[in-house]
């Protein structure tokens, strides 16, 4: 299995549990690895034969905008389930970081892995 990745997809989101967090947008950073088979795309050189990372990125942006969750845990699970279903992704690893969420740290966040891990 091959891996297509997106690194540091930065999105301004309404996310958080405190009242003040519900009134502003905070930057989140998403890293995503998606298991796939690129052999058809390598043979055809056609976008229709691969996992379109632009379409994946746009879908993530829409999910973040529409969901406006309190917890990163809900958002990351929603993204994983949606991408796997809509883009037929058998395996993915995704991380969401909230820079500056905890004083003294560069970022805090969550990492999940779903599906059958590539060999």
Secondary structure, DSSP 8 states (H G I E B T S, - for coil): -EEEEEEEEEEEE---SSGGGGGS-EEEEEEEEEEE--HHHHHH--GGGS--HHHHHHHHHHHHHHH--S-HHHHHHHHHHHHHHHTT-SEEEEEEEEETSSTT-SEEEEEEEEE----
